Amino acid sequence: MPKKAGKSKSLLALVFILIITNAATVYYFMFYQPSVPAENVPQGLEDITENPTSHIGEILTLEGYYVKSNDFHLLISNPAAYVNNSLNPSNYVIMTGNVPDSMADHIGERVSVKGEIGWGDESDLVLSIDFSELIATSSKDYYPGVYDDSIQNASTLGDLDLFQLDPDATKYAVLYSGGIKPEKAYYDRSNFQPHFSA
């Protein structure tokens, strides 16, 4: 009998230890460990643009490349979409509200911005984020000098390696483009103003 009693006590002690460690684990993950609120977890633009109406009024953190174009603050999912004029409601949002001047230091960077989701242009299903705070920044983009309202010249275009410029050309065309609505007339590479000498 003493052997059985010893085994029972050992088994009870083991069960007790397991209960205590499970309770401690539950307490740690539910109450003690500080968790990150869902609104602070960066989401890609594609995460909210698939079903834009379901996110209206939510506070979220969005991640994208920061561009300032014609006084519009934009977050874009892919820099090439801006450079080759292929912005559409699924790859950019408009930043509204009080965007601080210090954001100019982050032009061309991948940033995470927190704010309330709304409509930038509901008729075209373009979303906006009402700027609340800059959460984080990461890599610099690979098209420097393109993402602000500065006038660029032909040498800048050549540096981007987007297409070949013919050094022997004698005729040039300047293309102008604009949005179908004034608020959609973002600058893009077709608004570059090349300067050629005679």
C-alpha positions as CSV (number, residue, x, y, z in Angstrom):
1,M,0.0,0.0,0.0
2,P,2.7,2.5,0.7
3,K,3.9,2.3,-2.9
4,K,0.4,3.1,-4.3
5,A,0.1,6.0,-1.8
6,G,3.5,7.4,-2.9
7,K,2.5,7.1,-6.6
8,S,-0.8,8.9,-5.9
9,K,0.9,11.7,-4.1
10,S,3.4,12.1,-6.9
11,L,0.6,12.1,-9.5
12,L,-1.4,14.7,-7.5
13,A,1.7,16.8,-7.1
14,L,2.3,16.6,-10.9
15,V,-1.3,17.6,-11.7
16,F,-1.1,20.5,-9.2
17,I,2.1,21.7,-10.9
18,L,0.5,21.5,-14.3
19,I,-2.5,23.4,-13.1
20,I,-0.4,26.2,-11.6
21,T,1.8,26.5,-14.7
22,N,-1.2,26.6,-17.0
23,A,-2.9,29.2,-14.8
24,A,0.4,31.3,-14.8
25,T,0.6,31.0,-18.6
26,V,-3.0,32.2,-19.1
27,Y,-2.5,35.1,-16.7
28,Y,0.7,36.1,-18.5
29,F,-0.8,36.2,-21.9
30,M,-4.2,37.6,-20.9
31,F,-3.3,40.1,-18.2
32,Y,0.4,40.7,-17.6
33,Q,2.0,40.8,-21.0
34,P,1.3,44.2,-22.6
35,S,-0.3,43.6,-26.0
36,V,-0.3,45.9,-29.1
37,P,-3.7,47.3,-29.8
38,A,-5.0,46.2,-33.2
39,E,-5.1,49.8,-34.4
40,N,-1.3,50.0,-34.0
41,V,-0.6,47.0,-36.2
42,P,0.5,48.2,-39.6
43,Q,-1.7,47.1,-42.5
44,G,-0.9,47.3,-46.2
45,L,-3.2,49.3,-48.4
46,E,-4.4,46.2,-50.2
47,D,-5.7,45.0,-46.8
48,I,-8.3,47.7,-46.7
49,T,-9.0,48.6,-50.3
50,E,-10.5,45.2,-51.2
51,N,-13.6,46.1,-49.2
52,P,-13.3,49.8,-48.6
53,T,-16.7,50.5,-47.1
54,S,-16.1,48.0,-44.3
55,H,-13.3,50.2,-42.9
56,I,-14.9,53.6,-42.9
57,G,-14.7,55.1,-39.4
58,E,-12.0,52.6,-38.1
59,I,-8.8,53.8,-36.5
60,L,-6.0,52.0,-38.3
61,T,-2.3,52.1,-39.0
62,L,-1.5,52.0,-42.8
63,E,1.8,51.3,-44.3
64,G,2.9,52.7,-47.7
65,Y,5.3,55.1,-49.5
66,Y,4.7,58.7,-48.7
67,V,4.3,61.1,-51.6
68,K,3.3,64.8,-51.7
69,S,1.7,65.7,-55.0
70,N,0.1,69.0,-55.9
71,D,-0.5,69.6,-52.2
72,F,-2.1,66.2,-51.7
73,H,-0.5,63.9,-49.2
74,L,-0.6,60.3,-50.5
75,L,0.3,56.8,-49.3
76,I,1.0,54.5,-52.2
77,S,1.5,50.8,-52.1
78,N,4.2,50.7,-54.8
79,P,6.4,53.5,-56.0
80,A,6.2,52.4,-59.6
81,A,2.4,53.0,-59.6
82,Y,3.1,56.7,-59.0
83,V,6.1,57.0,-61.4
84,N,4.3,55.3,-64.3
85,N,0.9,57.0,-63.7
86,S,-1.0,53.9,-62.7
87,L,-2.6,55.1,-59.5
88,N,-6.0,53.5,-58.9
89,P,-8.3,53.1,-55.8
90,S,-6.6,49.8,-54.8
91,N,-3.0,51.2,-54.6
92,Y,-3.2,54.6,-52.8
93,V,-5.1,56.5,-50.1
94,I,-5.2,60.3,-49.5
95,M,-3.9,61.6,-46.2
96,T,-6.1,64.3,-44.8
97,G,-6.2,66.3,-41.6
98,N,-3.2,68.1,-40.1
99,V,-0.3,66.5,-41.8
100,P,2.8,68.1,-40.1
101,D,5.4,69.9,-42.1
102,S,8.0,67.4,-40.7
103,M,6.5,64.7,-43.0
104,A,8.5,66.4,-45.7
105,D,11.5,64.6,-44.2
106,H,9.9,61.3,-45.1
107,I,9.0,61.8,-48.8
108,G,9.8,58.6,-50.7
109,E,10.1,56.5,-47.5
110,R,7.9,53.6,-46.5
111,V,6.0,54.9,-43.5
112,S,3.3,53.7,-41.1
113,V,0.6,56.3,-40.4
114,K,-2.2,56.1,-37.9
115,G,-5.6,57.7,-38.3
116,E,-9.3,57.3,-39.0
117,I,-10.3,55.8,-42.4
118,G,-12.8,57.8,-44.4
119,W,-13.6,58.7,-48.0
120,G,-11.1,60.7,-50.0
121,D,-13.4,60.5,-53.0
122,E,-16.4,58.2,-52.4
123,S,-17.6,58.4,-56.0
124,D,-14.4,56.7,-57.1
125,L,-14.0,54.6,-53.9
126,V,-10.8,56.3,-53.0
127,L,-10.1,56.1,-49.3
128,S,-8.5,58.6,-47.0
129,I,-6.7,58.4,-43.7
130,D,-7.1,61.3,-41.3
131,F,-3.6,61.8,-40.1
132,S,-3.2,61.2,-36.3
133,E,0.5,60.2,-35.9
134,L,3.5,58.8,-37.7
135,I,4.1,55.4,-36.1
136,A,7.3,54.3,-38.0
137,T,9.4,54.8,-41.1
138,S,11.6,52.3,-42.9
139,S,13.3,52.0,-46.3
140,K,13.9,55.0,-48.6
141,D,12.4,54.6,-52.1
142,Y,14.5,53.9,-55.2
143,Y,13.2,56.9,-57.2
144,P,14.7,59.9,-55.3
145,G,13.6,63.4,-56.2
146,V,10.3,62.3,-57.8
147,Y,7.9,62.4,-54.9
148,D,7.4,66.1,-54.3
149,D,6.2,69.1,-56.3
150,S,9.7,70.2,-57.5
151,I,10.3,70.7,-61.2
152,Q,12.7,68.2,-62.6
153,N,14.8,68.4,-65.8
154,A,15.8,65.9,-68.4
155,S,18.9,64.8,-66.5
156,T,16.7,63.6,-63.6
157,L,14.7,61.6,-66.0
158,G,17.8,60.0,-67.3
159,D,19.0,59.2,-63.8
160,L,15.9,57.2,-63.1
161,D,16.5,54.7,-66.0
162,L,12.8,54.6,-66.8
163,F,13.5,54.9,-70.5
164,Q,16.3,55.8,-72.9
165,L,16.8,59.4,-74.0
166,D,18.3,59.8,-77.4
167,P,21.3,62.1,-77.2
168,D,21.1,62.9,-80.9
169,A,17.4,63.7,-81.0
170,T,16.4,67.1,-82.4
171,K,12.7,67.1,-81.8
172,Y,11.0,66.7,-78.4
173,A,7.5,66.4,-77.2
174,V,6.3,67.6,-73.8
175,L,3.3,65.6,-72.5
176,Y,0.8,67.2,-70.1
177,S,-1.6,65.1,-68.1
178,G,-4.3,65.8,-65.6
179,G,-6.9,64.1,-63.7
180,I,-10.6,63.9,-64.7
181,K,-11.2,66.0,-61.6
182,P,-9.0,68.8,-60.2
183,E,-8.5,66.8,-57.0
184,K,-7.1,63.9,-59.0
185,A,-4.6,66.0,-61.0
186,Y,-1.6,64.6,-59.1
187,Y,1.8,65.3,-60.6
188,D,3.6,62.4,-62.2
189,R,6.5,62.0,-64.5
190,S,4.6,63.4,-67.5
191,N,4.6,66.8,-65.7
192,F,8.4,67.0,-65.8
193,Q,9.5,70.1,-67.6
194,P,12.7,69.3,-69.5
195,H,15.0,72.1,-70.5
196,F,17.0,71.7,-73.7
197,S,19.5,74.1,-75.2
198,A,19.3,75.0,-78.9
